Amino acid sequence: MFFAIPLESKPTWRNPPWMTVCLILINVLIFWGPQRSEENALTRATAFYIEAKLPALEFPAFMTHLQSTRPKEAQAAQAAFKQGQLDLVLDLMEREEQFVQRLQQQLVITPQHPQFDTWRQARDRYEAMRPAPFTEHWSKDYRASWRDHPETWLTAAFLHGDTGHLLGNMVFLFLFGFTVELSLGRRWFGCFYVLSALGASALSAWVYEGQLGYGLGASGAISGLMSMYAVLYRFQKINFFYSLLFYFNVVRGPAIVLLPLWIVNELGQHFGSDNHVAYMAHLGGLITGAVLMVSFRTTRNARVAAEPAPQASFQQQVDKAHDLAAEMKLEASCEAWGQAVRLQPDNLMALEKYFNTAALWPAQDHFQRAAAAVFRLKSMQPEALAFQHQAFQTYFNKAKPHARLRPHEMAQLCQRFARAGFTEDAGKLCRALLASDPNHADAVDLMAHCAQANLRAQQNTEAMGWLPSLEQRAPKHPITLKLRQLKSS
């Protein structure tokens, strides 16, 4: 069995994948709401059916009916009956609409039967206990024509058979969904998800028409996301996990290789397996998702090529950066974000996009320029300070061959971080500044800011660490006197 999970990208909670989260919530709420309510009611009705001795009256006639219509199912039903699995036999019987209709018309247990009155009362109560069908009503019915009930082509994608079915689908929906949503945007992502669900239903309804059973589950739409992911990354090498029988491993290869492997896997499972899984729904989703993403990329390429180059406005640069990111032209997208930041240096959204994109290449000048743009940010808003602090940590850890901060940048960041309460990094910057420029004009004020920040955070030991330098440079400074008093107390 071929099985893959993308391991390359991680979700960003600065731009959360809300559409993916919303789709997951809808699936979960439907399963634990009306589907679970229906299941509980059916469980109670089944328990009553067995206690009322209805199997002894109805199952023999049902077995005879199966032997004359579908001998293979008759053998399975007889085996389940002998093993005491009466609920399985009942479930199979309820799916035999023709037989159930004859039961209700009193053509199986007739008025001449010696236990007719007992049977009629128990049967009436059992049917009253059965809930109105929900899952079957909104699932694809393969027994009917593929043209019947077209609404179920979509609604079936939000239903699941059991908890394991739901959990597995939602894990894959999140893994592939947040990556595709980040590239497409929420509206296109939601639209393509629905179209993938419809494409999956269309192919499975056509292939399985006239067969016994129902189709439900989000796996067709999720298969569409998987093929979108493969087309999106194309020849970019990514890490992915796979299993073949009992062998598990992680390999690295072009993303587009996943698409034919998934298609071959679904075809092989369809022709070589008999476990009642609608593999053609998976294949339909794969094909639909691939076609949608190829069309999207082609359209966007044409639009980007037609854009006028000179003196683009800020919004044009933002749109261009988004379009290039959707095409996975990340370096060009980074350049567009840089242009947007030059037009609006204090735009937090543009700064975040520019820095996060440039961080993909920590050894290139783009990363240094993006960091410098972030460090020049003057806003004292909490979200701006939080982003600036996070960007500093990322830059300090990732910059290659090393971080390159000029003294005035270190001084500015040290003061801002001290005021915002980021005491550890404020102290780190202050010490780095003292090491590189011991006679910096703001050295005493920066040490005082750091000590005061430590005291506000009740970090007395750290605050006392500044006392020797302050006594040497500014023995009469108010913070020096305060630290000296604290030391003697």
Solvent accessible surface area in square Angstrom, and as a share of the most:
residue,aa,sasa,rsa
1,M,134,0.60
2,F,29,0.12
3,F,62,0.26
4,A,2,0.02
5,I,36,0.18
6,P,14,0.09
7,L,90,0.45
8,E,67,0.30
9,S,43,0.28
10,K,171,0.73
11,P,42,0.26
12,T,47,0.27
13,W,149,0.52
14,R,104,0.38
15,N,56,0.29
16,P,22,0.14
17,P,8,0.05
18,W,139,0.49
19,M,56,0.25
20,T,0,0.00
21,V,39,0.23
22,C,59,0.35
23,L,11,0.06
24,I,34,0.17
25,L,96,0.48
26,I,68,0.34
27,N,0,0.00
28,V,47,0.27
29,L,121,0.60
30,I,42,0.21
31,F,5,0.02
32,W,122,0.43
33,G,28,0.27
34,P,58,0.36
35,Q,11,0.05
36,R,58,0.21
37,S,70,0.45
38,E,21,0.09
39,E,85,0.38
40,N,68,0.35
41,A,15,0.11
42,L,57,0.28
43,T,86,0.50
44,R,141,0.51
45,A,1,0.00
46,T,29,0.17
47,A,48,0.37
48,F,31,0.13
49,Y,1,0.00
50,I,62,0.31
51,E,130,0.58
52,A,27,0.21
53,K,146,0.62
54,L,0,0.00
55,P,8,0.05
56,A,73,0.57
57,L,29,0.14
58,E,0,0.00
59,F,1,0.01
60,P,76,0.48
61,A,34,0.27
62,F,0,0.00
63,M,18,0.08
64,T,88,0.51
65,H,24,0.11
66,L,0,0.00
67,Q,94,0.42
68,S,92,0.59
69,T,67,0.39
70,R,68,0.25
71,P,83,0.52
72,K,153,0.65
73,E,49,0.22
74,A,2,0.02
75,Q,127,0.56
76,A,65,0.50
77,A,3,0.02
78,Q,57,0.25
79,A,48,0.37
80,A,12,0.09
81,F,85,0.35
82,K,170,0.72
83,Q,129,0.57
84,G,52,0.50
85,Q,73,0.32
86,L,39,0.19
87,D,71,0.37
88,L,97,0.48
89,V,1,0.00
90,L,5,0.03
91,D,71,0.37
92,L,34,0.17
93,M,0,0.00
94,E,35,0.16
95,R,79,0.29
96,E,15,0.07
97,E,94,0.42
98,Q,121,0.54
99,F,1,0.01
100,V,18,0.10
101,Q,99,0.44
102,R,94,0.34
103,L,0,0.00
104,Q,85,0.38
105,Q,113,0.50
106,Q,60,0.27
107,L,98,0.49
108,V,30,0.17
109,I,7,0.03
110,T,48,0.28
111,P,76,0.48
112,Q,152,0.68
113,H,62,0.28
114,P,128,0.80
115,Q,91,0.40
116,F,28,0.12
117,D,102,0.53
118,T,83,0.48
119,W,0,0.00
120,R,44,0.16
121,Q,134,0.60
122,A,11,0.09
123,R,2,0.01
124,D,70,0.36
125,R,146,0.53
126,Y,1,0.00
127,E,54,0.24
128,A,86,0.67
129,M,65,0.29
130,R,82,0.30
131,P,37,0.23
132,A,87,0.67
133,P,90,0.57
134,F,53,0.22
135,T,28,0.16
136,E,73,0.33
137,H,103,0.46
138,W,88,0.31
139,S,3,0.02
140,K,16,0.07
141,D,45,0.23
142,Y,17,0.06
143,R,72,0.26
144,A,32,0.25
145,S,37,0.24
146,W,85,0.30
147,R,160,0.58
148,D,70,0.36
149,H,107,0.48
150,P,84,0.53
151,E,82,0.37
152,T,6,0.04
153,W,46,0.16
154,L,60,0.30
155,T,39,0.23
156,A,1,0.01
157,A,6,0.05
158,F,27,0.11
159,L,4,0.02
160,H,1,0.01
161,G,54,0.52
162,D,83,0.43
163,T,63,0.37
164,G,53,0.50
165,H,59,0.26
166,L,9,0.04
167,L,114,0.57
168,G,34,0.33
169,N,15,0.08
170,M,15,0.07
171,V,70,0.41
172,F,37,0.16
173,L,0,0.00
174,F,57,0.24
175,L,43,0.21
176,F,1,0.00
177,G,0,0.00
178,F,12,0.05
179,T,5,0.03
180,V,0,0.00
181,E,7,0.03
182,L,92,0.46
183,S,19,0.13
184,L,9,0.04
185,G,32,0.31
186,R,95,0.35
187,R,214,0.78
188,W,117,0.41
189,F,0,0.00
190,G,11,0.11
191,C,60,0.36
192,F,10,0.04
193,Y,0,0.00
194,V,49,0.28
195,L,67,0.33
196,S,0,0.00
197,A,2,0.01
198,L,59,0.29
199,G,18,0.18
200,A,4,0.03
201,S,4,0.03
202,A,36,0.28
203,L,42,0.21
204,S,0,0.00
205,A,8,0.06
206,W,165,0.58
207,V,45,0.26
208,Y,22,0.08
209,E,73,0.33
210,G,58,0.56
211,Q,91,0.40
212,L,83,0.42
213,G,19,0.19
214,Y,51,0.19
215,G,4,0.04
216,L,55,0.27
217,G,11,0.11
218,A,0,0.00
219,S,29,0.19
220,G,5,0.05
221,A,1,0.01
222,I,5,0.03
223,S,8,0.05
224,G,0,0.00
225,L,0,0.00
226,M,26,0.12
227,S,0,0.00
228,M,0,0.00
229,Y,0,0.00
230,A,0,0.00
231,V,8,0.04
232,L,0,0.00
233,Y,21,0.08
234,R,94,0.34
235,F,157,0.65
236,Q,77,0.34
237,K,116,0.49
238,I,0,0.00
239,N,50,0.25
240,F,13,0.05
241,F,52,0.22
242,Y,30,0.11
243,S,14,0.09
244,L,89,0.44
245,L,154,0.77
246,F,191,0.80
247,Y,118,0.45
248,F,125,0.52
249,N,59,0.30
250,V,75,0.43
251,V,52,0.30
252,R,135,0.49
253,G,11,0.10
254,P,39,0.25
255,A,0,0.00
256,I,44,0.23
257,V,62,0.36
258,L,2,0.01
259,L,23,0.12
260,P,70,0.44
261,L,71,0.36
262,W,6,0.02
263,I,48,0.24
264,V,100,0.57
265,N,25,0.13
266,E,18,0.08
267,L,67,0.33
268,G,45,0.44
269,Q,43,0.19
270,H,48,0.21
271,F,160,0.67
272,G,71,0.68
273,S,39,0.25
274,D,114,0.59
275,N,82,0.42
276,H,177,0.79
277,V,61,0.35
278,A,28,0.22
279,Y,26,0.10
280,M,11,0.05
281,A,12,0.09
282,H,31,0.14
283,L,15,0.08
284,G,3,0.03
285,G,0,0.00
286,L,2,0.01
287,I,83,0.42
288,T,29,0.17
289,G,0,0.00
290,A,15,0.11
291,V,90,0.52
292,L,31,0.16
293,M,0,0.00
294,V,79,0.45
295,S,57,0.37
296,F,12,0.05
297,R,15,0.05
298,T,84,0.49
299,T,90,0.53
300,R,33,0.12
301,N,58,0.30
302,A,64,0.50
303,R,117,0.43
304,V,27,0.15
305,A,87,0.68
306,A,83,0.65
307,E,62,0.28
308,P,96,0.60
309,A,89,0.69
310,P,105,0.66
311,Q,179,0.79
312,A,18,0.14
313,S,57,0.36
314,F,30,0.12
315,Q,104,0.46
316,Q,90,0.40
317,Q,20,0.09
318,V,6,0.03
319,D,59,0.31
320,K,71,0.30
321,A,0,0.00
322,H,81,0.36
323,D,3,0.01
324,L,11,0.05
325,A,32,0.24
326,A,1,0.01
327,E,1,0.01
328,M,37,0.16
329,K,90,0.38
330,L,45,0.22
331,E,97,0.43
332,A,44,0.34
333,S,1,0.01
334,C,0,0.00
335,E,69,0.31
336,A,4,0.03
337,W,5,0.02
338,G,1,0.01
339,Q,67,0.30
340,A,0,0.00
341,V,8,0.04
342,R,129,0.47
343,L,93,0.46
344,Q,75,0.33
345,P,80,0.51
346,D,96,0.50
347,N,39,0.20
348,L,43,0.22
349,M,82,0.37
350,A,0,0.00
351,L,0,0.00
352,E,27,0.12
353,K,52,0.22
354,Y,4,0.02
355,F,4,0.02
356,N,73,0.37
357,T,20,0.12
358,A,0,0.00
359,A,9,0.07
360,L,99,0.49
361,W,55,0.19
362,P,21,0.13
363,A,70,0.54
364,Q,77,0.34
365,D,83,0.43
366,H,29,0.13
367,F,0,0.00
368,Q,24,0.11
369,R,114,0.42
370,A,0,0.00
371,A,1,0.01
372,A,18,0.14
373,A,8,0.06
374,V,0,0.00
375,F,4,0.01
376,R,133,0.48
377,L,2,0.01
378,K,137,0.58
379,S,39,0.25
380,M,95,0.42
381,Q,104,0.46
382,P,100,0.63
383,E,98,0.44
384,A,4,0.03
385,L,14,0.07
386,A,47,0.36
387,F,3,0.01
388,Q,0,0.00
389,H,27,0.12
390,Q,85,0.38
391,A,1,0.01
392,F,1,0.00
393,Q,76,0.34
394,T,39,0.22
395,Y,2,0.01
396,F,88,0.37
397,N,123,0.63
398,K,79,0.33
399,A,10,0.07
400,K,112,0.47
401,P,114,0.72
402,H,110,0.49
403,A,31,0.24
404,R,118,0.43
405,L,30,0.15
406,R,132,0.48
407,P,52,0.33
408,H,108,0.48
409,E,10,0.04
410,M,14,0.06
411,A,11,0.08
412,Q,45,0.20
413,L,0,0.00
414,C,0,0.00
415,Q,59,0.26
416,R,17,0.06
417,F,0,0.00
418,A,1,0.01
419,R,137,0.50
420,A,38,0.29
421,G,45,0.43
422,F,56,0.23
423,T,17,0.10
424,E,140,0.63
425,D,9,0.05
426,A,1,0.00
427,G,4,0.04
428,K,78,0.33
429,L,3,0.02
430,C,1,0.00
431,R,128,0.47
432,A,42,0.32
433,L,1,0.00
434,L,30,0.15
435,A,85,0.66
436,S,74,0.48
437,D,44,0.23
438,P,67,0.42
439,N,136,0.69
440,H,34,0.15
441,A,102,0.79
442,D,63,0.33
443,A,2,0.02
444,V,38,0.22
445,D,75,0.39
446,L,5,0.03
447,M,0,0.00
448,A,6,0.05
449,H,43,0.19
450,C,3,0.02
451,A,0,0.00
452,Q,71,0.32
453,A,3,0.02
454,N,8,0.04
455,L,33,0.17
456,R,152,0.56
457,A,50,0.39
458,Q,160,0.71
459,Q,60,0.27
460,N,72,0.37
461,T,114,0.66
462,E,92,0.41
463,A,0,0.00
464,M,45,0.20
465,G,49,0.47
466,W,9,0.03
467,L,6,0.03
468,P,89,0.56
469,S,41,0.26
470,L,0,0.00
471,E,66,0.30
472,Q,156,0.69
473,R,99,0.36
474,A,19,0.15
475,P,65,0.41
476,K,174,0.74
477,H,48,0.21
478,P,99,0.62
479,I,4,0.02
480,T,0,0.00
481,L,86,0.43
482,K,117,0.49
483,L,0,0.00
484,R,90,0.33
485,Q,131,0.58
486,L,66,0.33
487,K,142,0.60
488,S,97,0.63
489,S,115,0.74
